[in-house]
């Protein structure tokens, strides 16, 4: 404090004495620089300007300029630079460094090309600034010019250039720079070797990256992180985990980057418990580690765990970012947890990330998957900018919710925005054609994938067309498409064909599709059950017994069908003939009342859909107490006088009897019912369904 006070008094004396010489200014300038006193330095500069002081060289001004630059005083540095009566290369390079460190790329480039002379420092500074700000291509262009002018790059320039190649995934240029390093004298610098390892890993040559890593002297944490991240990026999570363990044995302490990558590796390997162990060992969990865990849970089908962890994250006072929020919203979408989704939407607004492209797109998807396309459209319409992902979410949402024409109209608007549709867009568009029965339009859209947009139709696109053709009565054309498609038909193709055959009662082609599925997915119960049901529909009970015997011999386990409903932020799950719910007795009474009311109106449960060779009374009991009916009854008990839609989710397709039941109930009680099954949404209103009885 005394030093600064003395400095101020000395400058006060300077002002009292009038003009001064270089000899008077020099010790004061050096003292300002030594104690980092910007205020007194600016007073000195003002005194020089006031008395039109012109130094014989650039020493004094450069010292002040360097101090401003070092302390990040951009405007002060530029102000002094512009007033300097003479500038040398140090002056120019100093102001270049200011712009490079601050990320002011436009100013950096403008000043660089305005320079009357340059040296290697000028080039190295600009390359580092451009590469560090993500302008990788421009950094490489400046490097080319540097070579032409004969200046030598430093070791840090090589690091910047290699990082630029990593971002661009430009392996060819990366190898050229690698060659220069070997020819030069910078071959053993650990920073350069880390950058080389990272470049090869990100460009897909992970074995070369490992070779470099093994030969790196004086490895540091960055060395290990580069290869760990490389293995993760190249789809080798097991090697990522092995290297992490090797790192710990070597005595290196993992940092946040290490932990984030290793958590991702455990999740990619399906080792959720191991990921939890690593996460629990972190003493100071940051936003990245919390987000990595939440994303990992979502990727492994543990959406409820993701929501619980998000709640803990907030309780710990960790502020989520847009990526965290979008991941949590995706969990709500998969579970169709509307209340939770709305709460997270509110949190996004409070955090100011609701207009983020990632978050907005996730919100559109969430509202669509909860059956509220009006809310989804409001979010979509208010987005300040949209990409193909945003458009896809809305188009797919309309298609899933039975608003097929709206989906196709929106697709045309996407084209009017000069955006190029991708493969996901066409899945949504073909699904809309499928649900609406627009076979000719479907053919046109399918052909446009390759002919108009130069995309390769995927198996998903072929599955949509097989479904559309088969359901439209063009089974021969559907079979031809399967036989002549350029891809080897996978389980999606054969299961789509089997589903169509089941609807159309085509036993011959259904048997063919089922046998292919038995080969591809021998432990998947779905094809066995579907073929068995086809036989049961025709009364071929011996064949039914044969399929069930085959399932038993292969130890194929049938998955449980269940439905769930969200009431007051609590989820209630039901299976067929469920007796585990605390209010089971009341639920069955309510369901019995509904069935009786419908029977009085002429409805009779379709026991033909009970595909078991049992007595009629047993069939009646079986079909009356399907899980979605129990969920509906519970929803009516909890909110008997509400007018809002009852929302039910089911993990498999709704059966024909339950579909008819929901239609009639929506008419009798005068209340909408939204049922999301594994295939689509069914909006039951006044006795009709949005699927137009397509299920």
TORDRENDO-654001 format. One line per 2 residues: number of its first residue (from 0); for each residue x, y, z of C-alpha. Coordinates in nm, 2 decimals, padded with zeros to 4 digits. Layout:
N
NUM = X,Y,Z  ... $
END
This chain:
695
0 = 00.00,00.00,00.00  00.29,00.24,00.09 $
2 = 00.45,00.16,-00.24  00.14,00.26,-00.44 $
4 = 00.10,00.57,-00.23  00.46,00.67,-00.30 $
6 = 00.40,00.61,-00.67  00.09,00.83,-00.67 $
8 = 00.28,01.11,-00.49  00.56,01.09,-00.74 $
10 = 00.32,01.12,-01.03  00.15,01.41,-00.85 $
12 = 00.48,01.58,-00.83  00.53,01.52,-01.20 $
14 = 00.20,01.70,-01.28  00.30,01.99,-01.05 $
16 = 00.63,02.03,-01.23  00.50,02.06,-01.59 $
18 = 00.70,01.90,-01.87  00.92,01.60,-01.81 $
20 = 01.20,01.41,-01.98  01.24,01.04,-02.07 $
22 = 01.47,01.01,-01.77  01.19,01.13,-01.54 $
24 = 00.93,00.91,-01.70  01.13,00.58,-01.71 $
26 = 01.15,00.49,-01.34  00.78,00.58,-01.29 $
28 = 00.67,00.36,-01.59  00.88,00.07,-01.46 $
30 = 00.74,00.11,-01.11  00.38,00.11,-01.25 $
32 = 00.46,-00.21,-01.44  00.62,-00.37,-01.13 $
34 = 00.32,-00.31,-00.90  00.06,-00.35,-01.18 $
36 = -00.09,-00.01,-01.11  -00.31,00.05,-01.42 $
38 = -00.46,00.37,-01.28  -00.12,00.55,-01.22 $
40 = 00.00,00.42,-01.56  -00.29,00.58,-01.73 $
42 = -00.21,00.91,-01.54  00.14,00.89,-01.67 $
44 = 00.02,00.83,-02.03  -00.21,01.13,-01.99 $
46 = 00.07,01.34,-01.88  00.28,01.24,-02.18 $
48 = -00.01,01.32,-02.41  -00.08,01.66,-02.23 $
50 = 00.28,01.77,-02.29  00.32,01.62,-02.64 $
52 = 00.60,01.40,-02.52  00.77,01.21,-02.80 $
54 = 01.01,00.94,-02.69  01.32,00.86,-02.89 $
56 = 01.23,00.49,-02.90  00.94,00.26,-02.82 $
58 = 01.07,00.14,-02.48  00.84,00.33,-02.25 $
60 = 00.52,00.28,-02.45  00.59,-00.09,-02.51 $
62 = 00.63,-00.14,-02.13  00.29,00.02,-02.07 $
64 = 00.14,-00.17,-02.36  00.28,-00.50,-02.23 $
66 = 00.13,-00.43,-01.88  -00.21,-00.35,-02.03 $
68 = -00.20,-00.67,-02.24  -00.09,-00.89,-01.94 $
70 = -00.37,-00.76,-01.72  -00.63,-00.80,-02.00 $
72 = -00.70,-00.43,-02.04  -00.79,-00.45,-02.41 $
74 = -00.93,-00.10,-02.46  -00.65,00.06,-02.27 $
76 = -00.39,-00.13,-02.48  -00.56,-00.04,-02.81 $
78 = -00.59,00.32,-02.70  -00.22,00.35,-02.63 $
80 = -00.13,00.15,-02.94  -00.32,00.39,-03.17 $
82 = -00.15,00.69,-03.01  00.20,00.56,-03.03 $
84 = 00.41,00.79,-03.25  00.62,00.50,-03.35 $
86 = 00.57,00.12,-03.33  00.81,-00.17,-03.37 $
88 = 00.75,-00.54,-03.40  00.72,-00.58,-03.02 $
90 = 00.43,-00.32,-03.02  00.25,-00.51,-03.30 $
92 = 00.30,-00.85,-03.14  00.18,-00.73,-02.80 $
94 = -00.15,-00.60,-02.93  -00.18,-00.93,-03.13 $
96 = -00.14,-01.12,-02.81  -00.42,-00.92,-02.65 $
98 = -00.67,-01.01,-02.92  -00.55,-01.38,-02.93 $
100 = -00.60,-01.43,-02.56  -00.94,-01.26,-02.55 $
102 = -01.07,-01.45,-02.85  -01.13,-01.13,-03.06 $
104 = -01.07,-01.32,-03.38  -01.19,-01.05,-03.62 $
106 = -00.96,-00.78,-03.46  -00.68,-01.03,-03.45 $
108 = -00.70,-01.11,-03.82  -00.75,-00.74,-03.92 $
110 = -00.45,-00.63,-03.72  -00.23,-00.92,-03.85 $
112 = -00.30,-00.84,-04.22  -00.24,-00.47,-04.15 $
114 = 00.11,-00.52,-04.00  00.39,-00.36,-04.21 $
116 = 00.63,-00.63,-04.10  00.60,-00.97,-03.92 $
118 = 00.82,-01.22,-03.74  00.78,-01.57,-03.62 $
120 = 00.62,-01.45,-03.29  00.35,-01.27,-03.50 $
122 = 00.27,-01.59,-03.69  00.28,-01.81,-03.38 $
124 = 00.05,-01.57,-03.18  -00.21,-01.56,-03.46 $
126 = -00.21,-01.93,-03.52  -00.25,-02.00,-03.15 $
128 = -00.53,-01.74,-03.13  -00.72,-01.88,-03.43 $
130 = -00.68,-02.24,-03.33  -00.78,-02.17,-02.97 $
132 = -01.09,-01.99,-03.07  -01.20,-02.28,-03.30 $
134 = -01.10,-02.12,-03.63  -00.90,-02.43,-03.73 $
136 = -00.90,-02.38,-04.11  -00.79,-02.02,-04.08 $
138 = -00.51,-02.13,-03.84  -00.38,-02.38,-04.10 $
140 = -00.40,-02.11,-04.38  -00.18,-01.87,-04.17 $
142 = 00.06,-02.16,-04.11  00.09,-02.21,-04.48 $
144 = 00.17,-01.84,-04.53  00.42,-01.86,-04.25 $
146 = 00.60,-02.14,-04.43  00.61,-01.94,-04.76 $
148 = 00.77,-01.64,-04.57  01.03,-01.87,-04.42 $
150 = 00.95,-01.83,-04.05  00.99,-02.13,-03.81 $
152 = 00.70,-02.24,-03.58  00.76,-02.30,-03.21 $
154 = 00.67,-02.61,-03.02  00.35,-02.44,-02.90 $
156 = 00.26,-02.36,-03.26  00.28,-02.73,-03.34 $
158 = 00.05,-02.80,-03.06  -00.20,-02.54,-03.19 $
160 = -00.18,-02.68,-03.54  -00.23,-03.04,-03.43 $
162 = -00.53,-02.93,-03.22  -00.67,-02.76,-03.53 $
164 = -00.62,-03.08,-03.73  -00.80,-03.27,-03.45 $
166 = -01.10,-03.05,-03.47  -01.12,-03.07,-03.84 $
168 = -01.04,-03.45,-03.84  -00.78,-03.37,-04.10 $
170 = -00.55,-03.67,-04.07  -00.35,-03.58,-04.39 $
172 = -00.25,-03.24,-04.26  -00.19,-03.38,-03.92 $
174 = 00.05,-03.63,-04.06  00.23,-03.36,-04.25 $
176 = 00.28,-03.16,-03.93  00.40,-03.48,-03.76 $
178 = 00.66,-03.52,-04.03  00.79,-03.16,-03.97 $
180 = 00.82,-03.23,-03.60  01.04,-03.54,-03.66 $
182 = 01.26,-03.34,-03.90  01.29,-03.05,-03.66 $
184 = 01.42,-03.05,-03.30  01.09,-03.06,-03.11 $
186 = 01.04,-03.43,-03.12  01.05,-03.51,-02.74 $
188 = 00.83,-03.23,-02.60  00.55,-03.38,-02.40 $
190 = 00.30,-03.12,-02.50  00.37,-03.19,-02.87 $
192 = 00.34,-03.57,-02.81  00.01,-03.53,-02.63 $
194 = -00.12,-03.32,-02.92  00.00,-03.59,-03.16 $
196 = -00.17,-03.87,-02.96  -00.49,-03.67,-02.94 $
198 = -00.49,-03.59,-03.32  -00.44,-03.96,-03.42 $
200 = -00.70,-04.07,-03.17  -00.96,-03.82,-03.29 $
202 = -00.89,-03.90,-03.65  -00.96,-04.27,-03.60 $
204 = -00.60,-04.41,-03.59  -00.62,-04.52,-03.23 $
206 = -00.34,-04.78,-03.27  -00.10,-04.51,-03.39 $
208 = -00.21,-04.30,-03.09  -00.13,-04.59,-02.86 $
210 = 00.21,-04.63,-03.02  00.29,-04.26,-02.96 $
212 = 00.15,-04.27,-02.60  00.37,-04.57,-02.51 $
214 = 00.68,-04.38,-02.63  00.60,-04.05,-02.47 $
216 = 00.85,-03.94,-02.21  00.74,-03.77,-01.88 $
218 = 00.37,-03.85,-01.93  00.13,-03.62,-01.75 $
220 = -00.25,-03.64,-01.68  -00.32,-03.49,-02.02 $
222 = -00.12,-03.77,-02.19  -00.35,-04.03,-02.02 $
224 = -00.67,-03.83,-02.09  -00.58,-03.80,-02.46 $
226 = -00.57,-04.18,-02.51  -00.86,-04.25,-02.27 $
228 = -01.08,-04.01,-02.46  -00.95,-04.16,-02.79 $
230 = -01.05,-04.51,-02.69  -01.40,-04.38,-02.59 $
232 = -01.44,-04.19,-02.92  -01.33,-04.50,-03.12 $
234 = -01.59,-04.73,-02.96  -01.35,-04.92,-02.73 $
236 = -01.48,-04.85,-02.38  -01.32,-05.16,-02.24 $
238 = -00.97,-05.04,-02.33  -01.06,-04.70,-02.19 $
240 = -01.14,-04.86,-01.86  -00.83,-05.08,-01.87 $
242 = -00.61,-04.77,-01.93  -00.78,-04.58,-01.65 $
244 = -00.68,-04.87,-01.41  -00.33,-04.86,-01.55 $
246 = -00.32,-04.48,-01.49  -00.41,-04.53,-01.13 $
248 = -00.15,-04.80,-01.08  00.11,-04.56,-01.23 $
250 = 00.04,-04.32,-00.95  -00.14,-04.05,-01.16 $
252 = -00.43,-03.87,-01.01  -00.74,-03.86,-01.24 $
254 = -00.89,-03.51,-01.30  -01.24,-03.42,-01.40 $
256 = -01.18,-03.49,-01.77  -01.06,-03.84,-01.68 $
258 = -01.35,-03.92,-01.46  -01.61,-03.79,-01.71 $
260 = -01.46,-04.01,-01.99  -01.43,-04.32,-01.76 $
262 = -01.79,-04.28,-01.64  -01.90,-04.27,-02.01 $
264 = -01.70,-04.58,-02.08  -01.86,-04.77,-01.80 $
266 = -02.21,-04.67,-01.92  -02.12,-04.76,-02.28 $
268 = -02.02,-05.11,-02.15  -02.34,-05.14,-01.96 $
270 = -02.15,-05.14,-01.63  -02.39,-04.91,-01.44 $
272 = -02.29,-05.03,-01.09  -01.92,-04.97,-01.16 $
274 = -02.00,-04.62,-01.29  -02.19,-04.55,-00.97 $
276 = -01.89,-04.66,-00.76  -01.66,-04.42,-00.95 $
278 = -01.91,-04.14,-00.92  -01.95,-04.19,-00.54 $
280 = -01.57,-04.17,-00.50  -01.56,-03.82,-00.64 $
282 = -01.53,-03.57,-00.35  -01.61,-03.25,-00.53 $
284 = -01.86,-03.34,-00.80  -01.89,-03.08,-01.07 $
286 = -02.15,-03.01,-01.33  -01.97,-03.24,-01.59 $
288 = -01.97,-03.55,-01.36  -02.34,-03.51,-01.26 $
290 = -02.44,-03.46,-01.63  -02.23,-03.76,-01.74 $
292 = -02.41,-03.98,-01.48  -02.75,-03.85,-01.59 $
294 = -02.68,-03.91,-01.96  -02.54,-04.25,-01.88 $
296 = -02.86,-04.35,-01.69  -03.07,-04.24,-01.99 $
298 = -02.85,-04.43,-02.23  -02.90,-04.75,-02.02 $
300 = -03.27,-04.72,-01.99  -03.27,-04.60,-01.63 $
302 = -03.47,-04.28,-01.69  -03.62,-04.28,-01.34 $
304 = -03.27,-04.30,-01.19  -03.17,-04.01,-01.41 $
306 = -03.46,-03.80,-01.27  -03.37,-03.89,-00.91 $
308 = -03.01,-03.80,-00.97  -03.11,-03.47,-01.12 $
310 = -03.30,-03.39,-00.81  -02.99,-03.47,-00.60 $
312 = -02.78,-03.25,-00.82  -03.01,-02.95,-00.76 $
314 = -03.02,-03.03,-00.39  -02.64,-03.01,-00.39 $
316 = -02.65,-02.66,-00.53  -02.49,-02.76,-00.87 $
318 = -02.62,-02.55,-01.15  -02.72,-02.76,-01.46 $
320 = -02.64,-02.65,-01.81  -02.84,-02.68,-02.13 $
322 = -02.70,-03.03,-02.19  -02.80,-03.15,-01.85 $
324 = -03.15,-03.01,-01.89  -03.20,-03.16,-02.23 $
326 = -03.10,-03.50,-02.10  -03.34,-03.48,-01.81 $
328 = -03.62,-03.37,-02.05  -03.54,-03.67,-02.27 $
330 = -03.59,-03.90,-01.96  -03.93,-03.74,-01.90 $
332 = -04.02,-03.80,-02.27  -03.93,-04.17,-02.27 $
334 = -04.13,-04.22,-01.95  -04.41,-03.99,-02.07 $
336 = -04.39,-03.81,-01.73  -04.57,-03.49,-01.82 $
338 = -04.57,-03.34,-01.47  -04.20,-03.39,-01.43 $
340 = -04.13,-03.26,-01.78  -04.33,-02.94,-01.71 $
342 = -04.13,-02.89,-01.39  -03.80,-02.92,-01.58 $
344 = -03.93,-02.69,-01.85  -03.99,-02.43,-01.57 $
346 = -03.64,-02.49,-01.44  -03.50,-02.43,-01.79 $
348 = -03.69,-02.10,-01.81  -03.54,-01.99,-01.47 $
350 = -03.19,-02.09,-01.59  -03.24,-01.90,-01.91 $
352 = -03.17,-02.20,-02.13  -03.53,-02.26,-02.26 $
354 = -03.44,-02.11,-02.59  -03.13,-02.32,-02.63 $
356 = -03.16,-02.52,-02.95  -03.08,-02.85,-02.77 $
358 = -03.33,-02.78,-02.49  -03.61,-02.65,-02.72 $
360 = -03.58,-02.96,-02.94  -03.60,-03.19,-02.64 $
362 = -03.91,-03.00,-02.51  -04.08,-03.04,-02.85 $
364 = -04.01,-03.41,-02.83  -04.12,-03.44,-02.47 $
366 = -04.45,-03.27,-02.52  -04.52,-03.48,-02.83 $
368 = -04.43,-03.81,-02.65  -04.67,-03.70,-02.37 $
370 = -04.94,-03.66,-02.64  -04.97,-03.28,-02.62 $
372 = -04.88,-03.16,-02.97  -05.03,-02.82,-02.91 $
374 = -04.78,-02.74,-02.63  -04.50,-02.89,-02.85 $
376 = -04.60,-02.66,-03.14  -04.59,-02.35,-02.90 $
378 = -04.24,-02.44,-02.81  -04.14,-02.51,-03.17 $
380 = -04.30,-02.19,-03.30  -04.12,-01.97,-03.04 $
382 = -03.78,-02.12,-03.11  -03.54,-01.83,-03.22 $
384 = -03.37,-02.08,-03.45  -03.43,-02.43,-03.57 $
386 = -03.23,-02.71,-03.72  -03.33,-03.04,-03.88 $
388 = -03.34,-03.20,-03.54  -03.61,-02.95,-03.42 $
390 = -03.81,-03.00,-03.74  -03.78,-03.38,-03.71 $
392 = -03.91,-03.37,-03.35  -04.22,-03.18,-03.45 $
394 = -04.29,-03.38,-03.77  -04.24,-03.71,-03.59 $
396 = -04.46,-03.59,-03.30  -04.74,-03.51,-03.54 $
398 = -04.71,-03.85,-03.71  -04.70,-04.04,-03.38 $
400 = -05.01,-03.86,-03.25  -05.23,-03.93,-03.56 $
402 = -05.19,-03.58,-03.71  -05.05,-03.73,-04.03 $
404 = -05.15,-03.45,-04.27  -05.00,-03.19,-04.03 $
406 = -04.68,-03.39,-04.04  -04.67,-03.38,-04.41 $
408 = -04.75,-03.01,-04.43  -04.47,-02.94,-04.19 $
410 = -04.23,-03.14,-04.40  -04.31,-02.92,-04.70 $
412 = -04.24,-02.61,-04.48  -03.91,-02.76,-04.38 $
414 = -03.82,-02.78,-04.75  -03.93,-02.42,-04.80 $
416 = -03.67,-02.32,-04.54  -03.40,-02.46,-04.77 $
418 = -03.31,-02.73,-04.51  -03.21,-03.07,-04.62 $
420 = -03.41,-03.35,-04.47  -03.21,-03.64,-04.32 $
422 = -03.28,-04.01,-04.27  -03.48,-03.94,-03.95 $
424 = -03.70,-03.69,-04.13  -03.80,-03.95,-04.38 $
426 = -03.88,-04.21,-04.12  -04.13,-03.96,-03.97 $
428 = -04.27,-03.87,-04.31  -04.31,-04.24,-04.42 $
430 = -04.47,-04.32,-04.08  -04.72,-04.04,-04.15 $
432 = -04.80,-04.19,-04.49  -04.83,-04.53,-04.33 $
434 = -05.08,-04.42,-04.07  -05.28,-04.22,-04.32 $
436 = -05.27,-04.50,-04.58  -05.11,-04.27,-04.84 $
438 = -04.94,-04.54,-05.05  -04.87,-04.33,-05.36 $
440 = -04.73,-04.04,-05.16  -04.52,-04.29,-04.96 $
442 = -04.37,-04.43,-05.28  -04.28,-04.08,-05.40 $
444 = -04.12,-03.98,-05.06  -03.93,-04.31,-05.05 $
446 = -03.79,-04.26,-05.41  -03.69,-03.90,-05.33 $
448 = -03.46,-04.02,-05.05  -03.20,-04.14,-05.31 $
450 = -03.31,-03.96,-05.62  -03.36,-03.61,-05.49 $
452 = -03.15,-03.59,-05.18  -02.87,-03.84,-05.26 $
454 = -02.92,-04.03,-04.93  -02.90,-04.40,-04.90 $
456 = -03.23,-04.55,-04.78  -03.18,-04.72,-04.44 $
458 = -03.34,-05.03,-04.30  -03.58,-04.81,-04.11 $
460 = -03.71,-04.66,-04.44  -03.75,-05.01,-04.59 $
462 = -03.94,-05.12,-04.28  -04.18,-04.82,-04.32 $
464 = -04.24,-04.91,-04.69  -04.29,-05.28,-04.61 $
466 = -04.55,-05.18,-04.35  -04.72,-04.93,-04.58 $
468 = -04.74,-05.18,-04.87  -04.85,-05.47,-04.66 $
470 = -05.12,-05.29,-04.48  -05.24,-05.14,-04.81 $
472 = -05.30,-05.49,-04.95  -04.98,-05.49,-05.17 $
474 = -04.83,-05.79,-04.99  -04.66,-05.92,-05.31 $
476 = -04.48,-05.59,-05.36  -04.38,-05.59,-04.99 $
478 = -04.22,-05.93,-05.02  -04.04,-05.82,-05.34 $
480 = -03.91,-05.52,-05.15  -03.77,-05.75,-04.88 $
482 = -03.61,-05.98,-05.13  -03.46,-05.71,-05.35 $
484 = -03.34,-05.46,-05.10  -02.96,-05.38,-05.11 $
486 = -02.93,-05.45,-04.74  -02.94,-05.78,-04.57 $
488 = -03.28,-05.79,-04.40  -03.24,-05.76,-04.02 $
490 = -03.47,-05.83,-03.73  -03.65,-05.50,-03.79 $
492 = -03.75,-05.59,-04.14  -03.86,-05.94,-04.05 $
494 = -04.06,-05.83,-03.75  -04.23,-05.56,-03.95 $
496 = -04.33,-05.82,-04.21  -04.44,-06.06,-03.94 $
498 = -04.66,-05.79,-03.79  -04.82,-05.71,-04.12 $
500 = -04.88,-06.08,-04.19  -05.05,-06.11,-03.84 $
502 = -05.29,-05.83,-03.93  -05.36,-05.97,-04.27 $
504 = -05.38,-06.33,-04.16  -05.11,-06.43,-04.40 $
506 = -04.98,-06.75,-04.23  -04.74,-06.86,-04.51 $
508 = -04.53,-06.54,-04.52  -04.58,-06.50,-04.14 $
510 = -04.41,-06.84,-04.09  -04.12,-06.74,-04.32 $
512 = -04.07,-06.41,-04.13  -04.09,-06.58,-03.79 $
514 = -03.84,-06.85,-03.88  -03.59,-06.58,-03.99 $
516 = -03.64,-06.40,-03.66  -03.59,-06.73,-03.47 $
518 = -03.25,-06.75,-03.63  -03.16,-06.38,-03.58 $
520 = -03.30,-06.34,-03.22  -03.35,-06.69,-03.08 $
522 = -03.42,-06.56,-02.73  -03.67,-06.28,-02.83 $
524 = -04.01,-06.39,-02.72  -04.20,-06.15,-02.95 $
526 = -04.19,-06.35,-03.28  -04.28,-06.67,-03.10 $
528 = -04.58,-06.51,-02.93  -04.69,-06.34,-03.26 $
530 = -04.67,-06.66,-03.46  -04.85,-06.85,-03.18 $
532 = -05.13,-06.59,-03.18  -05.16,-06.62,-03.56 $
534 = -05.21,-07.00,-03.52  -05.46,-06.94,-03.23 $
536 = -05.67,-06.70,-03.44  -05.71,-06.98,-03.69 $
538 = -05.78,-07.24,-03.43  -05.46,-07.43,-03.50 $
540 = -05.40,-07.53,-03.14  -05.15,-07.80,-03.22 $
542 = -04.93,-07.55,-03.39  -04.97,-07.32,-03.09 $
544 = -04.85,-07.59,-02.86  -04.56,-07.66,-03.09 $
546 = -04.44,-07.29,-03.08  -04.48,-07.29,-02.70 $
548 = -04.28,-07.61,-02.67  -04.01,-07.45,-02.89 $
550 = -04.00,-07.15,-02.66  -03.96,-07.38,-02.36 $
552 = -03.69,-07.59,-02.52  -03.49,-07.27,-02.60 $
554 = -03.56,-07.12,-02.25  -03.72,-06.81,-02.41 $
556 = -03.87,-06.59,-02.15  -04.19,-06.40,-02.22 $
558 = -04.17,-06.03,-02.12  -04.44,-05.89,-01.90 $
560 = -04.69,-05.65,-02.05  -04.77,-05.36,-01.82 $
562 = -04.93,-05.01,-01.82  -04.87,-04.71,-01.60 $
564 = -05.05,-04.39,-01.52  -04.91,-04.07,-01.35 $
566 = -05.14,-03.93,-01.08  -05.03,-03.64,-00.86 $
568 = -04.66,-03.68,-00.96  -04.67,-04.05,-00.86 $
570 = -04.65,-04.33,-01.11  -04.87,-04.64,-01.07 $
572 = -04.80,-04.95,-01.27  -05.04,-05.24,-01.35 $
574 = -05.01,-05.58,-01.51  -05.30,-05.79,-01.64 $
576 = -05.53,-05.91,-01.36  -05.31,-05.72,-01.11 $
578 = -05.39,-05.77,-00.74  -05.09,-05.59,-00.59 $
580 = -05.21,-05.23,-00.59  -05.32,-05.10,-00.24 $
582 = -05.66,-05.00,-00.39  -05.71,-05.32,-00.59 $
584 = -06.07,-05.38,-00.46  -06.19,-05.03,-00.55 $
586 = -06.02,-05.04,-00.89  -06.19,-05.37,-00.98 $
588 = -06.53,-05.23,-00.86  -06.48,-04.92,-01.09 $
590 = -06.38,-05.13,-01.38  -06.67,-05.37,-01.33 $
592 = -06.90,-05.07,-01.32  -06.76,-04.94,-01.65 $
594 = -06.79,-05.28,-01.82  -07.15,-05.31,-01.71 $
596 = -07.23,-04.96,-01.84  -07.08,-05.05,-02.17 $
598 = -07.26,-05.38,-02.19  -07.58,-05.20,-02.14 $
600 = -07.49,-04.99,-02.44  -07.43,-05.30,-02.65 $
602 = -07.06,-05.36,-02.60  -06.93,-05.72,-02.54 $
604 = -06.57,-05.80,-02.47  -06.42,-05.97,-02.78 $
606 = -06.31,-06.31,-02.63  -06.19,-06.42,-02.97 $
608 = -05.88,-06.21,-02.90  -05.79,-06.43,-02.60 $
610 = -05.56,-06.66,-02.78  -05.57,-06.95,-02.54 $
612 = -05.77,-07.28,-02.56  -05.97,-07.22,-02.24 $
614 = -06.33,-07.19,-02.14  -06.53,-06.88,-02.24 $
616 = -06.57,-06.77,-01.88  -06.20,-06.77,-01.83 $
618 = -06.15,-06.58,-02.16  -06.40,-06.32,-02.05 $
620 = -06.21,-06.26,-01.72  -05.87,-06.25,-01.89 $
622 = -05.96,-05.99,-02.15  -06.16,-05.77,-01.91 $
624 = -05.87,-05.71,-01.67  -05.59,-05.60,-01.91 $
626 = -05.34,-05.36,-01.75  -05.46,-05.05,-01.95 $
628 = -05.81,-05.10,-01.83  -05.70,-05.12,-01.47 $
630 = -05.50,-04.80,-01.52  -05.80,-04.63,-01.67 $
632 = -06.02,-04.73,-01.38  -05.76,-04.60,-01.13 $
634 = -05.74,-04.27,-01.32  -06.12,-04.23,-01.30 $
636 = -06.12,-04.31,-00.92  -05.86,-04.05,-00.85 $
638 = -06.00,-03.77,-01.06  -06.37,-03.86,-01.12 $
640 = -06.49,-03.51,-01.21  -06.20,-03.38,-01.41 $
642 = -06.23,-03.29,-01.78  -05.86,-03.31,-01.86 $
644 = -05.74,-03.62,-02.06  -05.66,-03.94,-01.88 $
646 = -05.30,-04.04,-01.99  -05.20,-04.40,-01.99 $
648 = -04.88,-04.56,-02.12  -04.83,-04.93,-02.22 $
650 = -04.50,-05.11,-02.30  -04.65,-05.32,-02.58 $
652 = -04.93,-05.26,-02.84  -05.28,-05.22,-02.72 $
654 = -05.51,-05.51,-02.81  -05.82,-05.47,-03.03 $
656 = -06.06,-05.52,-02.74  -05.89,-05.26,-02.52 $
658 = -05.88,-05.02,-02.81  -06.26,-05.06,-02.86 $
660 = -06.31,-05.03,-02.49  -06.12,-04.70,-02.47 $
662 = -06.32,-04.56,-02.76  -06.65,-04.64,-02.60 $
664 = -06.55,-04.52,-02.25  -06.43,-04.18,-02.40 $
666 = -06.78,-04.15,-02.54  -06.97,-04.26,-02.23 $
668 = -06.78,-04.05,-01.98  -06.73,-03.76,-02.22 $
670 = -06.37,-03.73,-02.14  -06.06,-03.77,-02.36 $
672 = -05.82,-04.06,-02.31  -05.47,-04.06,-02.44 $
674 = -05.30,-04.40,-02.46  -04.94,-04.43,-02.57 $
676 = -04.84,-04.79,-02.66  -04.52,-04.92,-02.81 $
678 = -04.62,-04.81,-03.16  -04.80,-04.48,-03.14 $
680 = -05.04,-04.25,-02.96  -05.41,-04.32,-02.95 $
682 = -05.62,-04.01,-02.87  -05.97,-04.13,-02.78 $
684 = -06.23,-03.85,-02.80  -06.61,-03.90,-02.82 $
686 = -06.59,-04.26,-02.94  -06.32,-04.21,-03.20 $
688 = -05.95,-04.27,-03.21  -05.68,-04.06,-03.38 $
690 = -05.53,-04.37,-03.53  -05.84,-04.43,-03.73 $
692 = -05.84,-04.78,-03.60  -05.49,-04.84,-03.73 $
694 = -05.30,-05.04,-03.47 $
END
